[in-house]
Amino acid sequence: AEGDHLLSVEDIDAYYAQSHILRNLSMHVEEGEVCALLGRNGAGKTTTLRSIAGAHPPEVRDGVVRYKNDDITDYSTEDVSSLGISLVPEERRVFPNLSVGENLHLSDVARNWSNVVGRTVSMDHPGMSTEEVYEVFPRLEERESQKAGTLSGGEQQMLAIARALKQDTDLLMLDEPYEGLAPQIIDTVEDAIARIAETGTTILLVEQNAVAAMNIADRAYVVDQGEIVFTGTSEELRTDEETREQYLGV
Ligand code: ATP
């Protein structure tokens, strides 16, 4: 039944002003899985994540986003994040003039402040400690006192993901974590994502790099021009040459 999914996006239509971007888009994410949303440049991947996260724009004018059966379509980004849904955007927001350690510490400050102002922090997933984050990303511990702005692209990506993990995260949404990374660094980030998945965190991975995403995803959706054109396991996508050639160019 629809109600059994951790997250379900049901027939949403999303717009930037008059531009109709997502058309009747439906997808779901099961608890504990790694789910990939793939597609070319401009296909509507980021728009889908922003629609789930309650970001404006875009505006969701039709359809429903459900999380654990609750209708969260009209929730603000703050309310969505207080449910344990974290979005790591493409731009890898870190504070460039602060050290790695200070960037991580700021997440604790933000969390404590949320408690002060009365936001609920899930006790099931209180967020990782800095020590736990360093176990996932040993590279960050080595660079604890380095300014975040001087980290490589891959290290900044790790730090952006690490900051999300310090909040209570049940569902981690990653927007193109491999973008601009050298193959070797992609492997490192990939390993880290796999390790995060092993801790029970559900992951929705948005990627243009379909080959890398299929390495760690259980299931995949392909979006094209705002519509879902493929749903299946990574294995099914791997053997579906027509879909790969037509929509992913691989
Ligand atoms: P990319 O890999 O390039 O990030 P994407 O699949 O994430 O691609 P989206 O960012 O979701 O694609 O964009 C989908 C469509 O919406 C594109 O045609 C884009 O030009 C348009 N779009 C995105 N943001 C806006 C905006 N703020 N205002 C108007 N149109 C937008």
Residues whose N, C-alpha, C, O or C-beta is under 5 A from the ligand:
A	BS01	ATP	Y16 I21 R40 N41 G42 A43 G44 K45 T46 T47 T48
